[in-house]
Amino acid sequence: MRVIGIESKMTGTNNQMRGVIVAGAKLRKRGEKVPVSREALLKAPDGTLLHPKNFASLTDFATAVQASVDAYLKENKAPEFVVLPFDQAKKKEENKDVDLLSLAVKKAFKARGHQVKTMVLLSNLYDYQNVDLINVGKHQLSDLDEAVLKSNPKLKSKVVETLGAAGNNNLATIRNHVYQLQSKYETFENHLKEKYGKIKRVLSGNLLYAKGAIIDHSRDKKNVLFSLGGITDNGAIGFDLKDAENLMKAAIKLRSKDYNVIFTNSPRTPSDVTDYLFERCKLYHMEFFNSKKIAQNDEEAQDFRNYSGKYKAEFEEQAKSIGNIYPAVLDVCEFVVNTHDSFSYTSDAAALGIPSVVYTGNYIDKERRPDCYKLFDLCHEKGYAISLDEAIAQIERGMEPKTQKMDGVSFQLVKAMAKSLSCERQNANTATR
């Protein structure tokens, strides 16, 4: 199935869309070439993101959508589905803009002789007029939403409920990523020997190499990854130095239990938190990998998603020599610690069968983001995740943290798309009889 998406400013959402794109490509007929990649996310030719608020008028917006579709069709066949991003911080305001985006995308493809359908990812419940499928997380449905679905069969038929978010990681792609990184290791071997002395090379096992970075298992330690979320621009989710201190205390405790600790931040992790954890990781012999884009000027520094802290030089060098280590680390870690605000513990850890642990201490406004609480509660109830406190308690009793593997959300969504297309074809055949 040919699926493409619309690029957004949200890295996590973009990765969710890529996950659906890849899952869709895997449903293609044998031998059929599907010109869709993990990067098939549309934006205007000048780089402007396709969101109505980014343009002076709806006419300018429609023109940009048409230009992006033209650029895509020059190189690729038309998709069957277009995945739309949703900014959860904006709620109802975003619903109207997503509806406008869906309409503009459909019109642009139709004017060029192609019928496409659309799906919006992780939306709140809303009766869209121009969207075919609505991915709603079970954790996002209130009692009122449940009542609305019972009373509105037409809306319910468009809703695809999932527990958690789509993801673009699977064990095959992760191990391929590790293989590619380790192949590149040959270039750095002499440098590493000079820097670290005699080293033992093991493929995806006790040692992990990634473009010159070593995660040291010299004492056969087990890996644990702290994958950090962060704040939102509307203040509904917080993540501060106190949270960083709490995580570091847990990390130090894990080190004392002979775990090798790795931290990686995300674009939403504040720069001061990043600096604090980077410093403490060096002090306590842990690894820290930066995933924030490094601000290159004062204007970029104003966006909290860009890094503007004290260690620009170190992180720039890290970006050149290491790159994104996150997928590789997933292949060798015993369990992953995510933060309460991030859905990565469902899209990556739990969906991959990696024990999924959640730090639930950071501030989240229950009125504006009840979904974060409900998601963890549902996952905890079904055994897909446990809290960091529970994990530490288990380790202190000599047990390894264990959680259940959940079904991959990306494939759930693609199956819903396939069903929608099948129903449409059946209805068309019935109408022509």
C-alpha positions as CSV (number, residue, x, y, z in Angstrom):
1,M,0.0,0.0,0.0
2,R,1.3,3.4,-0.9
3,V,1.2,5.8,2.1
4,I,2.8,9.2,2.5
5,G,2.6,11.8,5.2
6,I,2.7,15.6,5.8
7,E,5.8,16.8,7.7
8,S,5.2,18.6,11.0
9,K,7.4,20.4,13.4
10,M,7.0,17.5,15.9
11,T,9.8,15.0,15.6
12,G,7.9,12.3,17.4
13,T,4.9,12.7,15.2
14,N,7.1,12.6,12.0
15,N,8.5,9.3,13.2
16,Q,5.0,8.0,13.9
17,M,4.1,8.8,10.3
18,R,7.2,7.2,9.0
19,G,6.3,4.1,10.9
20,V,2.9,3.9,9.1
21,I,4.6,4.6,5.7
22,V,7.0,1.7,6.2
23,A,4.2,-0.6,7.5
24,G,2.1,0.3,4.4
25,A,4.9,-0.5,2.0
26,K,5.2,-4.0,3.6
27,L,1.6,-4.7,2.5
28,R,2.5,-4.3,-1.2
29,K,2.0,-7.1,-3.7
30,R,5.0,-9.3,-4.2
31,G,7.2,-7.9,-7.0
32,E,5.5,-4.5,-7.0
33,K,7.8,-1.6,-6.6
34,V,6.5,0.9,-4.0
35,P,8.3,4.3,-4.3
36,V,7.7,5.2,-0.7
37,S,10.4,5.7,1.9
38,R,10.7,6.6,5.6
39,E,11.2,10.2,4.4
40,A,8.1,10.5,2.3
41,L,6.7,13.4,4.2
42,L,5.4,16.3,2.1
43,K,6.2,20.0,2.7
44,A,6.1,23.0,0.4
45,P,9.0,23.3,-2.1
46,D,10.5,26.2,-0.1
47,G,10.5,24.1,3.0
48,T,7.4,25.6,4.7
49,L,5.4,23.1,6.7
50,L,1.9,22.4,5.2
51,H,-0.3,23.8,7.9
52,P,-2.9,26.5,7.3
53,K,-1.5,28.8,10.0
54,N,1.9,29.0,8.2
55,F,0.4,30.9,5.3
56,A,-1.0,34.3,4.8
57,S,-4.2,33.0,3.2
58,L,-6.0,29.8,2.5
59,T,-5.3,30.5,-1.2
60,D,-1.6,30.6,-0.5
61,F,-2.0,27.4,1.6
62,A,-3.8,25.5,-1.2
63,T,-1.2,26.7,-3.7
64,A,1.6,25.3,-1.5
65,V,-0.2,22.0,-1.1
66,Q,-0.6,21.7,-4.9
67,A,3.1,22.5,-5.5
68,S,4.2,19.8,-3.0
69,V,1.9,17.2,-4.6
70,D,3.3,18.1,-8.0
71,A,6.8,17.7,-6.8
72,Y,6.0,14.3,-5.3
73,L,4.2,13.0,-8.4
74,K,7.1,13.9,-10.6
75,E,9.1,11.1,-8.9
76,N,6.5,8.8,-7.5
77,K,3.2,7.1,-8.1
78,A,0.2,8.5,-6.3
79,P,-0.4,7.2,-2.8
80,E,-3.6,5.5,-1.6
81,F,-3.5,7.1,1.8
82,V,-2.1,10.3,3.2
83,V,-1.3,10.5,6.9
84,L,-1.9,13.8,8.6
85,P,-0.2,15.0,11.8
86,F,-2.0,16.3,14.8
87,D,-0.7,18.8,17.4
88,Q,-2.2,17.6,20.7
89,A,-1.4,20.9,22.4
90,K,-3.9,22.7,20.2
91,K,-6.9,20.4,20.4
92,K,-10.1,21.9,18.8
93,E,-8.2,24.7,17.0
94,E,-6.0,22.0,15.4
95,N,-9.1,19.9,14.4
96,K,-10.3,22.6,12.0
97,D,-6.8,23.1,10.5
98,V,-6.4,19.3,10.0
99,D,-9.8,19.3,8.2
100,L,-8.6,22.1,5.9
101,L,-5.3,20.2,5.3
102,S,-7.1,17.0,4.4
103,L,-9.4,18.9,2.0
104,A,-6.5,20.7,0.3
105,V,-4.6,17.4,-0.1
106,K,-7.5,15.6,-1.6
107,K,-8.3,18.4,-4.0
108,A,-4.7,18.6,-5.1
109,F,-4.5,14.9,-5.9
110,K,-8.0,14.8,-7.5
111,A,-7.1,17.7,-9.8
112,R,-4.2,15.6,-11.0
113,G,-6.4,12.5,-11.6
114,H,-5.9,10.7,-8.3
115,Q,-8.3,9.8,-5.5
116,V,-6.7,9.5,-2.1
117,K,-7.9,8.9,1.4
118,T,-6.6,10.5,4.6
119,M,-6.0,9.4,8.2
120,V,-5.1,11.7,11.1
121,L,-2.8,10.3,13.8
122,L,-3.6,10.4,17.5
123,S,-6.3,13.0,17.3
124,N,-8.9,13.8,19.9
125,L,-12.4,12.7,19.0
126,Y,-13.8,15.1,16.5
127,D,-16.3,14.8,13.7
128,Y,-14.1,15.7,10.7
129,Q,-15.8,16.4,7.4
130,N,-12.8,15.7,5.2
131,V,-10.9,13.0,7.0
132,D,-11.6,9.3,6.2
133,L,-10.0,7.6,9.3
134,I,-9.3,9.1,12.7
135,N,-6.7,7.4,14.9
136,V,-7.7,8.0,18.5
137,G,-5.7,6.6,21.4
138,K,-7.9,4.7,23.9
139,H,-6.2,6.8,26.5
140,Q,-7.6,10.0,24.9
141,L,-11.3,8.9,25.1
142,S,-13.3,10.5,27.9
143,D,-16.6,9.1,29.2
144,L,-18.3,11.7,27.1
145,D,-16.4,10.6,24.0
146,E,-17.4,7.0,24.6
147,A,-21.1,8.1,24.8
148,V,-20.7,10.1,21.6
149,L,-19.3,7.0,19.8
150,K,-22.2,4.9,20.9
151,S,-24.7,7.4,19.7
152,N,-23.0,8.2,16.4
153,P,-22.3,5.0,14.3
154,K,-21.1,7.0,11.3
155,L,-18.4,8.6,13.4
156,K,-17.5,5.4,15.1
157,S,-17.0,3.7,11.7
158,K,-14.2,6.2,11.0
159,V,-12.4,5.9,14.4
160,V,-9.4,3.5,14.8
161,E,-8.7,3.1,18.5
162,T,-5.1,2.1,19.5
163,L,-3.3,1.9,22.7
164,G,-0.3,4.1,22.2
165,A,1.3,5.6,19.1
166,A,2.6,4.3,15.8
167,G,6.4,3.8,15.6
168,N,9.1,3.5,13.0
169,N,11.3,1.0,14.8
170,N,11.2,-2.7,14.5
171,L,13.8,-5.4,15.4
172,A,14.7,-5.9,11.7
173,T,15.4,-2.3,11.0
174,I,17.1,-1.8,14.3
175,R,19.5,-4.6,13.8
176,N,20.1,-3.4,10.2
177,H,20.9,0.0,11.7
178,V,23.3,-1.6,14.2
179,Y,25.0,-3.6,11.4
180,Q,25.5,-0.4,9.3
181,L,27.0,1.4,12.3
182,Q,29.3,-1.4,13.1
183,S,30.4,-1.7,9.5
184,K,31.4,1.9,9.7
185,Y,33.4,1.1,12.8
186,E,36.3,-0.1,10.7
187,T,37.1,3.5,9.8
188,F,37.4,4.4,13.5
189,E,39.1,1.2,14.8
190,N,42.7,2.7,15.0
191,H,41.4,5.8,16.6
192,L,39.5,3.8,19.2
193,K,42.4,1.6,20.0
194,E,44.5,4.7,20.6
195,K,41.9,6.3,22.8
196,Y,40.6,3.3,24.7
197,G,43.4,0.7,24.5
198,K,42.9,-2.9,23.7
199,I,39.2,-3.6,22.8
200,K,37.1,-6.7,22.3
201,R,34.7,-6.6,19.4
202,V,31.3,-8.3,19.7
203,L,28.4,-7.8,17.3
204,S,25.4,-6.4,19.0
205,G,26.4,-8.0,22.3
206,N,28.6,-7.0,25.2
207,L,30.1,-4.0,23.3
208,L,28.2,-1.6,21.1
209,Y,30.1,0.5,18.6
210,A,28.4,3.4,16.8
211,K,30.6,5.5,14.6
212,G,33.4,5.7,17.1
213,A,31.3,5.6,20.3
214,I,31.7,2.8,22.7
215,I,29.2,1.7,25.3
216,D,31.6,-0.1,27.6
217,H,30.6,-3.6,28.9
218,S,34.1,-4.4,30.2
219,R,32.5,-6.0,33.3
220,D,29.7,-7.7,31.5
221,K,27.2,-5.0,32.6
222,K,23.7,-4.9,31.3
223,N,22.4,-1.8,29.4
224,V,19.5,0.4,30.5
225,L,18.4,3.3,28.4
226,F,16.9,6.5,29.8
227,S,14.9,8.0,26.9
228,L,13.8,11.5,27.9
229,G,10.7,13.4,26.8
230,G,10.3,17.0,27.9
231,I,8.1,20.1,28.0
232,T,5.4,21.4,25.8
233,D,5.2,25.0,24.6
234,N,1.8,25.5,26.2
235,G,3.0,24.6,29.7
236,A,0.7,21.6,30.0
237,I,3.8,19.3,30.5
238,G,6.8,20.2,32.5
239,F,10.2,18.6,32.9
240,D,12.8,20.4,35.1
241,L,16.0,20.0,37.0
242,K,14.2,18.3,39.9
243,D,13.1,15.6,37.5
244,A,16.6,15.3,36.2
245,E,17.9,14.9,39.7
246,N,15.3,12.1,40.4
247,L,16.3,10.3,37.2
248,M,20.0,10.6,38.0
249,K,19.4,9.1,41.5
250,A,17.7,6.2,39.9
251,A,20.6,5.9,37.4
252,I,23.2,5.9,40.1
253,K,21.3,3.2,41.9
254,L,21.3,1.1,38.7
255,R,25.0,1.6,38.3
256,S,25.5,0.2,41.8
257,K,23.5,-2.9,40.6
258,D,26.0,-3.3,37.8
259,Y,24.0,-1.7,35.0
260,N,25.6,0.3,32.2
261,V,23.5,3.5,32.0
262,I,22.8,5.4,28.8
263,F,20.8,8.7,28.5
264,T,19.4,10.2,25.4
265,N,17.3,13.4,25.2
266,S,14.7,14.5,22.7
267,P,13.9,17.8,21.1
268,R,11.4,18.6,23.9
269,T,14.0,18.1,26.7
270,P,15.0,21.5,28.1
271,S,18.6,22.7,27.5
272,D,19.3,23.2,31.2
273,V,18.2,19.6,31.9
274,T,20.3,18.4,29.1
275,D,23.4,20.2,30.5
276,Y,22.8,18.9,34.0
277,L,22.5,15.3,32.8
278,F,25.4,15.5,30.5
279,E,27.6,16.7,33.3
280,R,26.4,14.1,35.8
281,C,26.8,11.4,33.2
282,K,30.5,12.3,32.8
283,L,30.9,12.4,36.5
284,Y,29.4,9.0,37.1
285,H,30.8,7.3,34.0
286,M,27.5,7.0,32.1
287,E,26.8,7.7,28.5
288,F,24.8,10.7,27.2
289,F,23.8,11.3,23.6
290,N,22.2,14.5,22.4
291,S,19.2,14.3,20.0
292,K,18.3,18.0,20.0
293,K,19.1,20.2,17.0
294,I,21.8,22.6,17.9
295,A,20.8,26.3,17.6
296,Q,23.0,28.1,15.1
297,N,21.8,31.7,15.9
298,D,19.7,33.7,18.4
299,E,16.5,33.1,16.5
300,E,16.9,29.3,16.6
301,A,17.8,29.5,20.2
302,Q,14.4,31.0,21.0
303,D,12.8,27.6,20.1
304,F,13.0,25.4,23.1
305,R,13.2,22.4,20.8
306,N,16.7,23.5,19.7
307,Y,19.7,23.1,22.0
308,S,21.2,26.4,23.3
309,G,23.2,25.3,26.4
310,K,26.8,25.1,27.4
311,Y,28.0,22.2,25.4
312,K,27.4,23.1,21.8
313,A,30.9,22.2,20.7
314,E,30.8,18.8,22.4
315,F,27.4,18.0,20.9
316,E,28.4,19.2,17.4
317,E,31.4,16.8,17.5
318,Q,29.1,14.0,18.8
319,A,26.7,14.6,15.9
320,K,29.5,14.3,13.4
321,S,31.1,11.2,14.8
322,I,28.2,9.3,16.3
323,G,24.8,10.5,14.9
324,N,21.6,9.0,16.1
325,I,22.4,6.1,18.4
326,Y,18.9,5.5,19.7
327,P,17.9,2.6,17.4
328,A,21.2,0.8,18.0
329,V,20.9,1.1,21.8
330,L,17.4,-0.4,21.7
331,D,19.0,-3.6,20.3
332,V,21.2,-4.1,23.3
333,C,19.4,-2.7,26.3
334,E,17.7,-4.8,29.0
335,F,15.0,-2.3,29.5
336,V,14.1,1.3,28.6
337,V,13.0,4.1,30.9
338,N,10.8,6.7,29.3
339,T,9.1,9.7,30.8
340,H,5.4,10.0,31.5
341,D,4.8,12.5,28.7
342,S,6.4,10.4,26.0
343,F,4.5,7.7,24.0
344,S,7.8,6.0,23.1
345,Y,7.2,3.4,25.7
346,T,4.4,2.0,23.5
347,S,5.6,2.8,20.0
348,D,9.1,1.6,20.6
349,A,9.8,-0.4,23.8
350,A,6.5,-2.3,24.4
351,A,5.8,-2.8,20.7
352,L,9.3,-4.3,20.3
353,G,9.0,-6.5,23.4
354,I,11.6,-4.6,25.3
355,P,10.7,-4.2,29.0
356,S,9.1,-0.8,29.3
357,V,9.6,1.4,32.4
358,V,8.1,4.8,32.9
359,Y,9.2,7.7,35.1
360,T,5.9,9.3,36.3
361,G,7.3,12.1,38.4
362,N,7.3,15.1,35.9
363,Y,4.5,17.7,36.0
364,I,1.5,17.1,33.7
365,D,-1.6,19.2,33.9
366,K,-4.4,16.6,34.4
367,E,-7.0,18.9,33.0
368,R,-5.2,19.6,29.7
369,R,-3.4,16.3,29.3
370,P,-5.3,13.5,31.0
371,D,-4.2,11.3,28.1
372,C,-0.7,10.9,29.6
373,Y,-2.1,9.5,32.9
374,K,-4.7,7.3,31.2
375,L,-2.1,5.9,28.7
376,F,0.2,4.7,31.5
377,D,-2.7,3.4,33.6
378,L,-4.0,1.3,30.6
379,C,-0.5,0.0,29.8
380,H,0.2,-0.7,33.4
381,E,-3.1,-2.6,33.8
382,K,-2.3,-4.8,30.8
383,G,1.3,-5.4,31.8
384,Y,2.8,-3.4,29.0
385,A,4.7,-1.0,31.3
386,I,5.7,-0.6,34.9
387,S,6.8,2.5,36.8
388,L,10.4,3.4,37.5
389,D,9.8,2.9,41.3
390,E,8.5,-0.6,40.6
391,A,11.4,-1.4,38.4
392,I,14.0,-0.3,41.0
393,A,12.1,-2.2,43.7
394,Q,12.2,-5.4,41.6
395,I,15.9,-5.0,40.9
396,E,16.6,-4.5,44.6
397,R,14.9,-7.9,45.2
398,G,17.1,-9.5,42.6
399,M,14.6,-9.5,39.8
400,E,14.8,-8.2,36.2
401,P,12.0,-5.8,35.1
402,K,9.6,-7.6,32.8
403,T,6.6,-6.3,30.8
404,Q,4.4,-7.8,28.1
405,K,4.8,-7.1,24.3
406,M,2.0,-5.2,22.7
407,D,0.8,-5.3,19.1
408,G,2.5,-2.7,16.8
409,V,0.3,0.3,16.3
410,S,1.7,1.0,12.8
411,F,0.4,-2.3,11.4
412,Q,-3.0,-1.8,13.2
413,L,-3.4,1.5,11.4
414,V,-2.4,0.1,8.0
415,K,-4.8,-2.8,8.4
416,A,-7.6,-0.2,9.1
417,M,-6.5,1.6,5.9
418,A,-6.6,-1.6,3.9
419,K,-10.1,-2.4,5.2
420,S,-11.3,1.1,4.3
421,L,-10.0,0.7,0.7
422,S,-11.6,-2.8,0.5
423,C,-15.0,-1.5,1.7
424,E,-14.9,1.3,-0.8
425,R,-14.1,-1.1,-3.7
426,Q,-16.9,-3.4,-2.6
427,N,-19.4,-0.5,-2.5
428,A,-18.2,0.7,-5.9
429,N,-18.7,-2.8,-7.4
430,T,-22.2,-3.0,-5.8
431,A,-23.2,0.4,-7.3
432,T,-22.2,-0.7,-10.8
433,R,-24.2,-3.9,-10.8
